[in-house]
Amino acid sequence: MSTKKKAARQQDLAGATISEFDGVRYLHLGTEWVQGAMRIRSPKKLELEYIQRMMAWMLWREAGTLGSDAGCAVQLGLGAGAITRFTHQELRWPTTVVEINPTVLAANRLWFHLPPEDDRLTIFEADAGHWVQHGVVPGRVDVLCVDLYDHEAAAPVLDDEAFYAACRDMLAEGGLMTVNLFGRDASFERSAARIAAAFGSDQLWQLAPTKEGNTIVVAGRGVVVPDRDTLNRRADAIEAAFKLPARKWLRLVRPYRPGESAGPPA
């Protein structure tokens, strides 16, 4: 993206604002919609339930591949930095972040404990749609987390088949993408169908929506789902190591079925 186009796009972006309530700091983009959150006394904790569920990709990887430097993570859309703090500080994976809004980056550095860039953290102030096409060597990413909403939070900012196909190309064989889809059933089905077209319906799974309406979709590139006993063991290991509700994820996840709604909140 040219400097001129980038500057024009940034002029249309809402400025980041902050609120605090009951020990939690929230990120907004000029509206009441929550774009991210951090518990002030426990900044490494994944505070929001939908952010926790975006970690459900861990169930599809062997427990031994969740250790230090065992994978490469990319996050499109920084939010309040919760996923970045987790992959960089808890998993200790090389992590790349792409965020177009400079005020979101500034707020994260000032208020949300965004780690400084180092040999395991790279931050790009860039348009995610352009970056996935030109900013990464294909086939190198193990985990891709996509959470791209503007200040109105009505639908994903990037949500076409070409974008999701580029996301798939980024992934290594066995790699996984999680996407936050927020909205009505019609909006969910439209987005999920585009992801399925890029990844294949047999490589798509969905969790039941949160009470706030966030539905997390997990898409894989050549992923083989293990048997239930193996998944249970992995869930136990995730809960023990990272204090995340992985057994609950197993109860909430199911294969994607075209034409079905996201389902009731859980």
N, C-alpha and C positions, 0 to 999 in steps of 0.2 A: 504494500500500500504506500502511495506517495505521501510525502510530508504534508502536502496541501490537502489531500483527501483525508488523512488522519486528523488534521486540525479541524476540518469541517465536521467530521464525525464526532469529535470530542465536544464541539460546541452544542451538540444535541443531547449530550449525556447529562443526567441529573447529578447534582452534587451529593456526596455522601454526608449523612447526618447520623448522630449518635443519640441513643437514649439508654437509661439504666433503670432497672426495676428489680427489687428483691435479690440483689447480688449478681444480676446478669446484665451484661452490656450488649446492646443490640445495634446492628447496622441497618440503616435505612437509606433509600435514595430519594429523599425529599417527600416521601409519603409515609403512611402508617405501616405499609407492608414491610415485614421483617426480611432482610436479605442475608442475615447471619447473626450469630450470637456467640458469646463467650462468658462462661462463669468466671467472674473476676478473680476469685481465690483459687480456681482450678482451671487455668487457661488451656491445659492439654486435654481436658475432658471434652468429648463431643456432646455439646449441650442439647442441640435440637434433634428430635427423633428422626426426622428425615435424613439428616446428615449421618446419623448412626447407621441407618439402613443403606446409605450409599456405600458403606463398607461391606455390604453383603457379598461382594465379589470375593472376599476372603474365603468363603465356603467352597469356592470352585478351585482353590489352590491347595496343594499339599501343605501341611502344617510346617514342614521344614523349609518352605519357600517364603516364609513370612519374617525371616530374620534379617539382620543387618546386611545391606547391599545385595539382597537376594532378588531384587527386581527394580524396575524403573517406572516411576509414576509421573503422570501428567494431569494437571488440573486446568480445565477451561472455565473461567469465571471464579474469581477469588473469594467472593462473599466476605465473611469475617475471618477467613484464613483457617478455619477449623480443620479442613482436610489437609491443608498444607502442613500445619503443625503436627498432625498425626503421622503423615507419611515421612516427614523429614525428621521428627524428633522421637516418635514412638517406633515406627518401623525402621527408621534410619536408612531409607531408600533414597537414591538420587531422585530429586523431584523438580519438575519444571512447571511453572505457573504462567498462564497467559490471561491478562486482564487489560481491557481497553481503557477503563475509566481511571484517570490519574488521581481523582479524589478518593477512590476506593483504596488504591495503593497507599496513599498518604495516611488515610484513616487507619489502615492495618498497621502501618509502621508506628503510628503514634499511640493507638488505643487497643490493638488486638494482638500484641506480642508477635508480629510477623518476624520470623528469624531473618537476620541479615544474610545476603547471598554468600555462599561459600562453595566448596567443591561438591556439595550435594544439593544445593538449591540454586536454581536459575529462574529469574523472573523477567518476563517480557511484557512491556506495555504495548499491546498489539491487538489487532482485530483477530479473534479466534478463527473465524472463517478463512481468512487469508493465511493465518499461521499454519493451520492443519494441511493446507495445500503446499506450502513452501518452506515451513520452518523446521521440519524434522525429517530425518532419514526414515523411510518407510520400514515397517517391520521391526522396530526397535523398542516399542513401548509395551510394558507388561500390564499396566493398569491405567485407564483413562477415566477421569471423573468429570462429567459435564453438567454444569449448573448455570445456565445462561438465561437470565431474566433481566428485563429493564425495570424502571421504577414503577410501572403499572402491573407487573407480575401476571400478565394475562396469558402469555404463551411464550415458549422459548424464542429467543431472538434469532437463533440459527436452528432451522428445523426442516430442512429439505433432504431428499434422498442423497443428493450429491455431497452434502456436508457429512452425513452419516457414513457414506461410502469412503470419504477421505479419512474419517475417524477409524474405520476398520483397517484401512491400509496402513495406518500408524502402528497398529498392534502387531506384536510378535505372535507366532503360532501359539495358541493356548492363552493369548491375552484376553483381557476383559475390559468392557466399558460399562460404567453405571451412569444413568441419566435421570435427573430429576424432572418429572413431568407433573405439572401443576395445572389443574383446570377441570372443566366439565368432562363427562364421559366422551363426548364427541371430540373434544380437543385431544384427549388421551388416545383414542383410537386412531385418529389421524396421524399423530406423532409416532405411535407404536408401529403402525403399518409402514411408515417410511423407514424406521429402524429395521424392521423385519425384511424389507426389500433389499436393504444394504447388507445385512448380516445373514439372512435366512431365518425363517420362522423357527426352525429347530435349534437355533442358537440364541433364543430370546426367552427370558424369564421375567416375571413381574412379581413384586410384592404387593400385598393389599395396601390401599392408601392409608396414610395417617389421618387422624381426625381433622387435621388442617387441610387435607386434600392433596397432599404430595404423594405421588405414586412413583416408586423407584423401579426402573427397568434395568436389567442386567443383560448385556449382549456379549457373546463370545466369538472368538475366531478359532475355530477348530477345537472347541472345548468338549471334553468328554465328562459327563456328569457321573460321579461314582455312586455306588450303592448307598442305601440309607444308613447302614451301620457306619460306613466311612464318613458320611456327612455328620452323623452324630458325634463321632470322635473329633472331627475338625471343629465342630461347634463348641464342644467342651474345651478344646485347646484354646480357642479364641477367647472364650469367657474367662478362662484362667489367666491368660497372658495379658489381655487388653481390657478386661472388664466391660465387654460389649455384649448385648443380648442376642448372641448368635443362635441359641436354641429357639428363641422367638422368631427369628428370621426364617428358620426352617418351617415353622408352622404357617408362615405368611406367604411363602414363595410358591409359585406354580408356573408351569410352562405357559408361554404366551399362546393364546388361542384367538385368531383373527375373528373380529366381530363381537367379542365379548367385552363388556365394560371393565373398568378398573376394579369394580367390586365395592363392597361396603367398607367403611373405615375400620381399622383394626389397630 
